[in-house]
Amino acid sequence: MSLTTAYPPLHRLEMFKDRSSLGPRLRGKVSKIKYNKQKFPVTDHLAANTLWFNTSVLMGNQADANSVLEALTKVAKYAAEVAKVDAPEW
């Protein structure tokens, strides 16, 4: 099973850091709002606490879906122990 971490919060993407990048141009003019400096606590929380699966994981049969559910159930059961494990340095 292939699992990735969540996408970063949208307001922290490079396109919102650089005033000449894609984000401001989509609005037709340079934005004076510094999105990357704003506080979006719900967005930050969701980005930090959401699991994202590769499309191939979701394209399987019933047995594959059951395997994903079993894995999630196992992680939930041992969540307290998993939370204590240091994340690997990629």
N, C-alpha and C positions, 0 to 999 in steps of 0.2 A: 504494500500500500504506500502510496506516495503522498506525503503531507507537506505543506509549506506553512510558513508563518503568515500572519495576516499582512495585508497591504498596509503601508504607512498611512497615517491620517492624511487626508487629501490636502489640508492646509499646510502640511509640512513638505509637500512635494517641491522639487526644484523649480517647477513652472511658476510657483507662487513666490519664490525667493528672489528671482531675477525679474526686475520690472520690464525688461525687454523680451521676456520669453512668452510662451503661448498663452498663459492665463490672462494677462492684461489685454493682449491683442484681441482675444475673443470678445471682449467687452467694447471694442471699437476705440478705446483710448487707454492711456496708461492709468491704471487704478492708483488712487492715493491710499487705498486700504492695504495695510501690510498683513495679509492673511496669515503668514507664517508666524506673526507675532500675536495673533489673536488667541483667545482661550476658548477651546471647544472641548469641554470635558467629556461629553458623551462620545464624540468622535474618537478622542484619545483612548477612552475606556474600551470601546468596541474594537479598535485596531489592536489593542494589547490583549484582548480576550476572545478573539474569534479564530476559529480554525478554518483554513481554506484548503480544499481538496483539489487536486488536479482533475481536469475533466474526465480523464480515463477512469478514475476511481468511481465516478458517478455513472459510467456508461456500461457497467457490468450487469450480470444477471441477479436473480434473487439471492443466490448463495453469496455473491460478492457484497450485496447490500447488507446481508446478515453479518458478514465478516466485519464490515465497517462498524455496524452497531455494537457488535461484541467488543471490538477494540475500544470504542468510546465508553462503553459501560465499564470496562476494566480500568480505563484512565480515571473515570469519575469515582470508582470505588477506592482507588489509591491516590486520589488527588492530593491529599495532605502530604503523603510521602513524595509524590512527584514534585510538589512545590518546593521541597527542600533540596532537590537536585540542582546543581549548578548547570546552567545552560552551556553547551559546548561552544567553543570559539571557532567559528567557521572561518 
